[in-house]
């Protein structure tokens, strides 16, 4: 009986070693038909959960084996899953073609919506720009309003409000308000995507520091681009990198 147990243990260990040996470094390159930026594309091995980012020209290297599935994700491209076969490892480079999102959006708009929009329906005047509340305040503060006047300056007058706002610092304050408004929208999106348990249990952020980490994340321009794409896998990957840096910072403070 003991011999059987030892044999089974040896068999399992041998299979485990064999599986590790099969894991190789797959070198590849992302291609696209248009002149889109090929640097910064996220490549994630869904089986091992290992992830890398493509370098300039779309080149990448990632540990993988036959049967693994790679997820390619970027803001400017449509997400792509590729199942690896023995042929994927035959050449020096494994080529992957990605489709830009812009082309797909143009096709959908022309085919499905035609010319039906708010402008065509007369809801919004043609050429009118839409503004957020903070942007409307800034536009009003910076507008030089030349209007006709019945006073001694016949022919019109120019409001001094924009000059006053500039010298008093109100214009700068309104610009900051726009930035705050954007960050608040990013925070709402981040909290919808991940709850506090994810930050505490998976990213190992102390509960008392979770809100501070959220502000730390949305201050990162690269992260807000990925967050705004609503790609949860890519967002979670980059969030993990930021969590490592943040934990190092608070450890230094302690």
Phi and psi in degrees as a GROMACS rama.xvg file:
@    title "Ramachandran Plot"
@    xaxis  label "Phi"
@    yaxis  label "Psi"
@TYPE xy
-61.8877  -38.8069  UNK-2
-63.3672  -37.8963  UNK-3
-64.4107  -42.9508  UNK-4
-62.741  -43.7732  UNK-5
-63.4809  -39.8051  UNK-6
-64.0934  -43.0611  UNK-7
-65.4781  -40.4616  UNK-8
-62.4936  -42.0586  UNK-9
-65.097  -37.3371  UNK-10
-66.4741  -43.7994  UNK-11
-64.251  -43.5011  UNK-12
-63.3607  -38.9304  UNK-13
-65.1403  -41.7758  UNK-14
-63.7958  -39.4811  UNK-15
-63.6574  -40.7542  UNK-16
-66.6747  -38.7401  UNK-17
-63.3153  -37.9113  UNK-18
-68.0447  -37.014  UNK-19
-66.8848  -36.6546  UNK-20
-64.7369  -34.2184  UNK-21
-68.1153  -21.0968  UNK-22
-71.7257  119.426  UNK-23
-124.603  166.912  UNK-24
-89.6665  105.937  UNK-25
-84.7302  120.329  UNK-26
-101.495  132.584  UNK-27
-147.442  -179.595  UNK-28
-147.779  133.954  UNK-29
-90.4527  133.347  UNK-30
-117.017  155.861  UNK-31
-149.17  149.584  UNK-32
-75.7756  -15.282  UNK-33
-116.901  169.117  UNK-34
-84.3944  57.3686  UNK-35
-87.6639  157.606  UNK-36
-70.3013  124.488  UNK-37
-99.5014  0.872256  UNK-38
-91.7256  141.308  UNK-39
91.51  15.486  UNK-40
-82.2774  133.544  UNK-41
-86.2666  128.347  UNK-42
-118.635  118.539  UNK-43
-122.38  127.555  UNK-44
-82.9829  108.289  UNK-45
-68.0517  -19.6287  UNK-46
-83.0926  -47.8919  UNK-47
-92.4602  -12.6666  UNK-48
64.7341  18.5049  UNK-49
-81.3806  144.073  UNK-50
-138.802  146.067  UNK-51
-137.734  170.496  UNK-52
-122.128  134.155  UNK-53
-65.1212  147.608  UNK-54
-93.9079  -175.448  UNK-55
-57.7954  132.78  UNK-56
89.9552  -3.84418  UNK-57
88.8192  10.3192  UNK-58
-78.9959  145.031  UNK-59
-153.48  160.714  UNK-60
-139.646  131.433  UNK-61
-147.774  137.444  UNK-62
-65.7228  130.084  UNK-63
-161.38  169.728  UNK-64
-146.089  168.25  UNK-65
-60.242  132.375  UNK-66
100.442  -16.1114  UNK-67
-72.8007  157.725  UNK-68
-119.028  126.79  UNK-69
-101.146  135.965  UNK-70
-107.156  124.517  UNK-71
-106.234  126.131  UNK-72
-141.33  134.972  UNK-73
-159.047  156.41  UNK-74
-61.9649  -41.156  UNK-75
-88.726  -2.52967  UNK-76
-125.288  156.954  UNK-77
-73.531  135.764  UNK-78
-59.143  144.842  UNK-79
-139.819  133.095  UNK-80
-110.726  133.674  UNK-81
-129.059  122.444  UNK-82
-86.5972  128.004  UNK-83
-83.5327  134.842  UNK-84
-120.412  170.286  UNK-85
-54.5471  -32.8097  UNK-86
-65.0227  -25.9695  UNK-87
-63.8047  -23.1453  UNK-88
-104.476  3.79146  UNK-89
-73.3733  -38.9787  UNK-90
-98.4592  170.338  UNK-91
-65.8703  -33.6721  UNK-92
-127.464  138.991  UNK-93
-101.672  113.777  UNK-94
-91.9639  136.928  UNK-95
-129.957  130.811  UNK-96
-103.222  130.468  UNK-97
-117.93  150.021  UNK-98
-104.73  128.193  UNK-99
-63.4526  143.8  UNK-100
-70.3134  -33.8507  UNK-101
-56.635  -44.0358  UNK-102
-62.559  -39.5955  UNK-103
-66.9188  -39.1921  UNK-104
-64.9949  -40.2437  UNK-105
-61.826  -42.2138  UNK-106
-64.497  -41.8766  UNK-107
-64.9268  -43.4217  UNK-108
-62.921  -44.0041  UNK-109
-70.3346  -41.2341  UNK-110
-79.355  -41.9208  UNK-111
-98.0305  -37.5501  UNK-112
-103.04  -16.6526  UNK-113
52.9643  -126.968  UNK-114
-105.627  15.2098  UNK-115
-83.5499  112.33  UNK-116
-154.323  -179.481  UNK-117
-63.6899  -33.8074  UNK-118
-69.3212  -45.427  UNK-119
-63.3247  -32.2812  UNK-120
-82.3544  -5.42839  UNK-121
82.6745  10.6148  UNK-122
-74.4913  -41.6887  UNK-123
-119.95  130.74  UNK-124
-58.8218  146.002  UNK-125
-62.3508  132.138  UNK-126
84.1375  -0.653128  UNK-127
-79.4362  130.344  UNK-128
-84.5445  142.858  UNK-129
-95.3457  144.65  UNK-130
-129.695  149.773  UNK-131
-78.7792  167.826  UNK-132
-55.2178  -43.7871  UNK-133
-67.221  -37.3148  UNK-134
-67.1583  -35.6733  UNK-135
-64.9647  -40.0374  UNK-136
-62.2356  -43.6003  UNK-137
-65.0689  -40.2791  UNK-138
-63.6951  -42.4595  UNK-139
-64.2114  -39.9021  UNK-140
-68.2226  -27.38  UNK-141
-97.694  -4.77145  UNK-142
-80.3652  127.55  UNK-143
-90.2719  107.001  UNK-144
-95.371  98.6127  UNK-145
-87.1215  116.323  UNK-146
-130.921  156.194  UNK-147
-69.5114  146.889  UNK-148
-132.955  141.905  UNK-149
-90.5586  1.7136  UNK-150
-81.1189  -163.876  UNK-151
-64.6892  -25.4905  UNK-152
-89.7245  73.1781  UNK-153
-62.8978  137.905  UNK-154
109.708  -6.86977  UNK-155
118.463  167.369  UNK-156
-142.887  159.483  UNK-157
-114.102  129.378  UNK-158
-65.8385  138.003  UNK-159
-89.5168  2.25664  UNK-160
-57.1939  -46.2488  UNK-161
-59.8365  -39.5301  UNK-162
-66.0874  -41.4579  UNK-163
-62.7647  -43.9835  UNK-164
-62.0263  -37.736  UNK-165
-65.9289  -49.6495  UNK-166
-74.3658  -27.0042  UNK-167
-82.6905  -11.1765  UNK-168
90.442  2.33098  UNK-169
-66.9844  -35.8695  UNK-170
-61.504  -44.9423  UNK-171
-62.6985  -37.9026  UNK-172
-64.0669  -40.8604  UNK-173
-68.1718  -34.8512  UNK-174
-64.3138  -39.8801  UNK-175
-64.5573  -35.4617  UNK-176
-63.5287  -36.4914  UNK-177
-63.6688  -43.4892  UNK-178
-63.3276  -40.7261  UNK-179
-62.8036  -41.538  UNK-180
-59.9115  -42.476  UNK-181
-64.1638  -44.9307  UNK-182
-63.429  -37.5897  UNK-183
-64.0205  -38.5708  UNK-184
-66.8865  -35.5734  UNK-185
-66.8016  -38.8897  UNK-186
-63.0606  -42.4727  UNK-187
-61.3016  -44.0576  UNK-188
-64.274  -41.3892  UNK-189
-64.3444  -41.9732  UNK-190
-71.8061  -26.1342  UNK-191
-71.8094  -33.9566  UNK-192
-79.1682  -36.9429  UNK-193
-136.469  134.603  UNK-194
-92.0925  177.967  UNK-195
-62.595  -33.2095  UNK-196
-61.1691  -34.8283  UNK-197
-65.4737  -43.3056  UNK-198
-66.0111  -40.1341  UNK-199
-78.1341  -49.8358  UNK-200
-82.3781  -38.297  UNK-201
-94.6968  -41.3255  UNK-202
-92.786  -6.05621  UNK-203
62.5041  32.2278  UNK-204
-85.6653  125.72  UNK-205
-56.6237  142.037  UNK-206
-54.9097  -39.074  UNK-207
-67.8305  -16.7316  UNK-208
-105.461  2.08524  UNK-209
-60.1861  -48.8111  UNK-210
-63.4082  -38.6523  UNK-211
-63.836  -37.4307  UNK-212
-66.8263  -36.9594  UNK-213
-61.4851  -43.6822  UNK-214
-65.4702  -38.835  UNK-215
-60.4104  -40.1641  UNK-216
-68.4915  -45.9617  UNK-217
-74.8245  -7.75025  UNK-218
-79.2825  -12.146  UNK-219
-89.1612  113.472  UNK-220
-59.0132  -39.7079  UNK-221
-63.6601  -40.1271  UNK-222
-67.0336  -40.541  UNK-223
-65.8408  -30.1525  UNK-224
-65.2726  -46.7151  UNK-225
-65.9572  -42.0053  UNK-226
-60.9599  -42.6118  UNK-227
-67.0987  -22.1377  UNK-228
-75.463  -12.9313  UNK-229
62.1303  24.3023  UNK-230
-87.5333  102.42  UNK-231
-65.6908  -37.7823  UNK-232
-64.5157  -49.103  UNK-233
-65.9666  -38.6004  UNK-234
-63.0325  -43.4104  UNK-235
-65.1543  -37.183  UNK-236
-63.8689  -49.0385  UNK-237
-68.5812  -33.0555  UNK-238
-62.3798  -35.8672  UNK-239
-63.17  -40.3306  UNK-240
-64.5453  -43.1052  UNK-241
-66.6221  -34.6496  UNK-242
-64.543  -38.2272  UNK-243
-61.2874  -45.5038  UNK-244
-64.4277  -41.5069  UNK-245
-66.8147  -41.0835  UNK-246
-63.8421  -35.5903  UNK-247
-65.4608  -38.3749  UNK-248
-64.9598  -47.966  UNK-249
-72.3726  -25.8031  UNK-250
-68.3033  -37.0968  UNK-251
-65.7164  -37.1155  UNK-252
-66.7519  -37.8565  UNK-253
